[in-house]
Amino acid sequence: MDRSWMKLSRVSNDYRNRVQTFLNFAFQNASQENMILCPCKKCGNINWHYREVVYEHLIVDGFIRGYKKWIFHGECTPSRTSSTINPGYPHSAYHQSVRENDMEGMLRDAFNMHSHGEQPFPTDFIASDDCNIGGNVFTEKETSVPDEEPNEEAEKFYNLLNEMNEELYEGPKYSKLSFYIRLFHLKCLRGWTGNSFTMLLEFLREMFLLAKIPQSCQDMKKLIKDLGLGYDKIHSCPNDCMLYWVDRINQQSCHVCSNSRWMNRNTEDVNADEGGAQLRKKPVKILRYFPPIPRLQRLFMSSKTADSMRWHNDQRTDDGLLGHPTDSLAWKSFDSKFPSFASDPRNVRLGLAADGFNPFKIMSTLYSTWPVVLVSYNLPLWICMKQSSFILSMIIPGEKGPGNDIDIYLQPLIEELKQLW
């Protein structure tokens, strides 16, 4: 469909009439409580507004650059996502049914299991032998293999699938899995501590005696951990000299400054499982590293983001203006130096940013934590700079910033990026 009218003068009658046509289409196909995502340059398909406000924004500011396929307003939306509520939408959108929350779609994307025709799994589906599952690709077979056991990834998928189909208690709209994910999502959004979350679970268990509610925050994490993407704990020198990693993983002290790896080497801690006192060593400093490879794989495995990872090549408007890193001289120079890399638009271009902040929000405390974030420039303008699109690669601990020693902490990330290259 011709979208050249989006570049017309915003004071022209033709432009205003086309905007009204767009609003009619959008409110017919993608409205929630008489609101839609505003595609103006300032809102960038993030903020929800009523029709009059969206119209005013589009007249004053114009459409966001490159938004030719109205994917947020009902055009070319995959059938499975048609009932999925935008995560940025407030209030009643969260009160949809379990199927509208698309738990099954989330499981398919998380484990890359897409059956022919996207047929839904039956509600009484149990882990069986009629699926051939290997590596990261899952395909359903028509012939059965009665003696073949499901591998570890398949077992995780089946367990979560059964949790999805099991009712929380008789009659509710939430399954066990959807209840766990919704509740844990609230914990993450509002920064509840583990103890406060456990107290909430205890209260819910007392109130809903028949509901299958976990005992503690730790129990809930065990149930949903297979959905998430884990991280590695890497001990580091308190003076930022080295990481206890790869060939130095078993060292007990820094080979540069000779400081001990451990904070309290003789602290006793009672192991509740074994009932005896054990010596527990607590490291002075821990780098939390989030491997980027599985996170990048998820971007291509998910039906929600796979097409967007080619946007910079397939859908970007090349009008000679600088509106995306793709238009920069640095991008074009890189393409000319590495034509084999540039030939495949699925190859990922990443930006890296790091900055420190005080996690305690107390100005009198000098402690700072340094997250290192990756940004995929493959994604469209209105997605790549959203906080939800950032890829957290590591959290460098305080009490102060790493300064020039940040290269010590970047070693695991650089090694993994070399593997991708």
TABEL-V247486 format. One record per pair of residues at least 24 apart in sequence whose ideal C-beta (glycine too) atoms are under 10 Angstrom apart, sorted by the first residue. I is the first residue (numbers start at 1). J is the second residue. If there is no record, write none. Layout:
{{I:J} {I:J}}
This chain:
{{1:68} {1:69} {1:70} {1:75} {2:68} {3:63} {3:67} {3:68} {3:69} {3:70} {3:317} {4:68} {5:63} {6:39} {6:58} {6:62} {6:63} {6:64} {6:65} {6:66} {6:67} {6:68} {6:317} {7:62} {7:63} {7:65} {7:317} {7:319} {8:62} {9:62} {10:58} {10:59} {10:60} {10:61} {10:62} {10:63} {11:59} {15:58} {15:59} {15:62} {16:55} {16:58} {16:59} {18:58} {19:54} {19:55} {19:58} {19:59} {19:62} {19:63} {20:51} {20:55} {20:58} {22:54} {22:55} {22:58} {22:63} {22:70} {22:73} {23:51} {23:52} {23:54} {23:55} {23:58} {23:73} {24:51} {25:70} {25:73} {25:74} {25:75} {26:51} {26:54} {26:70} {26:72} {26:73} {26:74} {26:75} {27:51} {27:54} {27:73} {27:74} {28:73} {28:74} {29:70} {29:73} {29:74} {29:75} {29:77} {29:82} {30:70} {30:71} {30:72} {30:73} {30:74} {30:75} {30:77} {30:82} {30:86} {31:73} {31:74} {32:85} {32:86} {32:89} {32:90} {32:91} {32:92} {32:93} {33:89} {33:90} {33:91} {33:92} {33:93} {35:89} {35:90} {36:72} {36:73} {36:74} {36:86} {37:72} {37:73} {37:86} {37:88} {37:89} {37:382} {38:64} {38:72} {39:63} {39:64} {39:67} {39:70} {39:72} {39:73} {39:382} {40:64} {40:67} {41:65} {41:67} {41:381} {41:382} {43:382} {44:380} {44:381} {44:382} {44:383} {44:385} {44:386} {45:70} {45:71} {45:72} {45:73} {45:86} {45:88} {45:380} {45:381} {45:382} {45:383} {45:386} {46:72} {46:86} {46:88} {46:382} {46:383} {46:385} {46:386} {46:387} {46:388} {47:88} {48:86} {48:88} {48:89} {48:90} {48:93} {64:323} {64:380} {64:381} {64:382} {65:316} {65:317} {65:319} {65:321} {65:323} {65:324} {65:380} {65:381} {65:382} {66:311} {66:312} {66:315} {66:316} {66:317} {66:318} {66:319} {66:323} {66:324} {66:380} {66:381} {66:382} {67:315} {67:317} {67:380} {67:381} {67:382} {68:315} {68:316} {68:317} {69:307} {69:311} {69:314} {69:315} {69:380} {71:304} {71:307} {71:308} {71:315} {71:380} {72:382} {72:383} {76:307} {78:105} {78:118} {78:303} {78:304} {78:307} {79:118} {80:104} {80:105} {80:108} {80:109} {80:114} {80:118} {80:120} {80:303} {80:304} {81:105} {81:303} {81:304} {84:304} {87:185} {87:388} {88:386} {88:388} {94:182} {94:185} {94:186} {95:173} {96:173} {97:173} {97:174} {97:178} {98:164} {98:165} {98:167} {98:168} {98:172} {98:173} {98:174} {98:175} {98:177} {98:178} {98:179} {98:182} {99:173} {99:175} {99:178} {100:173} {101:173} {101:174} {101:175} {101:177} {101:178} {101:181} {101:182} {102:178} {102:304} {103:160} {103:161} {103:163} {103:164} {103:165} {103:174} {103:175} {103:177} {103:178} {103:181} {104:161} {104:164} {104:165} {104:177} {105:302} {105:303} {105:304} {106:160} {106:164} {106:177} {106:178} {106:181} {106:227} {106:302} {106:304} {107:156} {107:157} {107:158} {107:160} {107:161} {107:163} {107:164} {107:177} {107:226} {107:227} {108:138} {108:157} {108:161} {108:301} {108:302} {108:303} {109:298} {109:301} {109:302} {109:303} {109:304} {109:305} {109:306} {110:156} {110:157} {110:160} {110:226} {110:227} {110:228} {110:229} {110:298} {110:301} {110:302} {111:136} {111:137} {111:138} {111:153} {111:154} {111:156} {111:157} {111:158} {111:160} {111:161} {111:226} {111:227} {111:301} {112:136} {112:137} {112:138} {112:139} {112:153} {112:157} {112:297} {112:298} {112:300} {112:301} {112:302} {113:137} {113:138} {113:139} {113:140} {113:153} {113:154} {113:157} {113:161} {113:301} {114:138} {114:139} {114:140} {114:301} {114:303} {115:139} {115:140} {116:140} {116:142} {118:303} {121:161} {121:164} {121:165} {122:165} {123:164} {123:165} {123:166} {123:167} {123:175} {124:162} {124:165} {125:158} {125:161} {125:162} {125:164} {125:165} {126:158} {126:161} {126:162} {126:165} {127:154} {127:155} {127:157} {127:158} {127:159} {127:161} {127:162} {128:158} {131:157} {131:158} {133:157} {133:158} {136:294} {136:297} {136:301} {137:301} {152:226} {153:226} {155:226} {156:225} {156:226} {156:227} {157:226} {159:223} {159:226} {160:223} {160:224} {160:226} {160:227} {163:212} {163:223} {163:224} {163:226} {163:227} {166:212} {167:211} {167:212} {168:208} {168:210} {168:211} {168:212} {168:213} {169:208} {169:209} {169:210} {169:211} {169:212} {169:213} {170:210} {170:211} {171:210} {172:208} {172:211} {174:211} {175:212} {176:211} {176:212} {176:213} {176:214} {176:223} {177:223} {177:224} {177:227} {179:204} {179:211} {179:212} {179:213} {179:214} {179:220} {180:212} {180:213} {180:214} {180:219} {180:220} {180:221} {180:223} {180:224} {180:227} {181:220} {181:223} {181:224} {181:227} {183:213} {183:214} {183:220} {183:224} {184:217} {184:220} {184:221} {184:223} {184:224} {184:227} {184:228} {187:217} {187:220} {192:217} {193:217} {194:218} {194:221} {197:221} {229:290} {229:291} {229:292} {229:294} {229:295} {229:297} {229:298} {229:391} {229:392} {230:290} {230:291} {230:294} {231:287} {231:288} {231:289} {231:290} {231:291} {231:392} {231:393} {231:394} {231:395} {232:286} {232:287} {232:288} {232:289} {232:290} {232:291} {232:394} {232:412} {233:283} {233:286} {233:287} {233:288} {233:289} {234:283} {234:285} {234:286} {234:287} {234:288} {234:289} {234:394} {234:409} {234:411} {234:412} {235:261} {235:262} {235:281} {235:283} {235:284} {235:285} {235:286} {235:287} {236:261} {236:283} {236:284} {236:285} {236:286} {236:287} {236:396} {236:397} {236:402} {236:405} {236:408} {236:409} {237:261} {237:284} {237:285} {237:405} {237:408} {238:263} {238:283} {238:284} {238:285} {238:397} {238:399} {239:284} {239:285} {239:405} {240:285} {240:396} {240:397} {240:400} {240:401} {240:402} {240:403} {240:404} {240:405} {240:406} {240:407} {240:408} {240:409} {241:405} {241:408} {242:405} {242:408} {242:411} {243:285} {243:287} {243:289} {243:408} {243:409} {243:411} {243:412} {244:283} {244:285} {244:286} {244:287} {245:287} {245:289} {245:408} {245:411} {245:412} {245:415} {246:411} {246:412} {246:415} {252:281} {254:284} {256:408} {259:284} {260:284} {261:285} {284:397} {285:396} {285:397} {285:398} {285:399} {286:395} {286:397} {287:372} {287:394} {287:395} {287:396} {287:397} {287:402} {287:408} {287:409} {287:411} {287:412} {288:369} {288:371} {288:392} {288:393} {288:394} {288:395} {288:396} {288:397} {289:372} {289:392} {289:393} {289:394} {289:395} {289:396} {289:409} {289:411} {289:412} {289:413} {289:416} {290:371} {290:372} {290:374} {290:391} {290:392} {290:393} {290:394} {290:395} {290:412} {290:413} {291:393} {291:394} {291:412} {291:413} {291:416} {292:348} {292:350} {292:374} {292:376} {292:391} {292:392} {292:393} {292:394} {292:412} {292:413} {292:416} {292:417} {292:420} {293:416} {293:417} {293:419} {293:420} {295:374} {295:376} {295:391} {295:392} {295:393} {296:348} {296:350} {296:374} {296:376} {296:378} {296:391} {296:416} {296:420} {298:391} {299:346} {299:348} {299:376} {299:378} {299:379} {299:389} {299:391} {300:346} {300:348} {300:378} {305:376} {305:378} {305:379} {305:383} {305:389} {306:346} {308:376} {308:378} {308:379} {308:380} {308:383} {308:384} {308:389} {309:345} {309:346} {309:347} {309:348} {309:376} {309:378} {309:379} {309:380} {310:344} {310:345} {310:346} {310:378} {310:379} {311:345} {311:377} {311:378} {311:379} {311:380} {311:381} {311:383} {311:384} {312:345} {312:349} {312:376} {312:377} {312:378} {312:379} {312:380} {312:381} {312:384} {313:342} {313:344} {313:345} {313:346} {313:347} {313:378} {314:345} {315:380} {316:380} {316:381} {323:381} {324:377} {324:379} {324:380} {324:381} {324:384} {325:349} {325:351} {325:375} {325:377} {325:378} {325:381} {325:384} {326:377} {326:378} {326:381} {328:377} {331:377} {338:421} {341:421} {345:378} {346:378} {347:378} {347:420} {347:421} {348:374} {348:376} {348:377} {348:378} {348:379} {348:391} {348:417} {348:420} {349:375} {349:376} {349:377} {349:378} {349:379} {349:384} {350:374} {350:375} {350:376} {350:377} {350:378} {350:391} {350:393} {350:417} {350:420} {351:375} {351:376} {351:377} {351:384} {351:385} {351:390} {352:391} {352:393} {352:410} {352:413} {352:417} {353:390} {354:393} {354:394} {354:396} {354:401} {354:402} {354:406} {354:409} {354:410} {355:401} {356:396} {356:398} {356:400} {356:401} {356:402} {357:398} {358:398} {359:395} {359:398} {365:398} {365:399} {366:398} {366:399} {366:400} {367:397} {367:398} {367:399} {367:400} {368:396} {368:397} {368:398} {368:399} {368:400} {368:401} {368:402} {369:395} {369:396} {369:397} {369:398} {369:399} {369:401} {370:394} {370:395} {370:396} {370:397} {370:398} {370:400} {370:401} {370:402} {370:403} {370:406} {370:409} {371:395} {371:396} {372:396} {372:402} {372:406} {372:409} {372:410} {372:413} {374:413} {374:417} {393:417}}
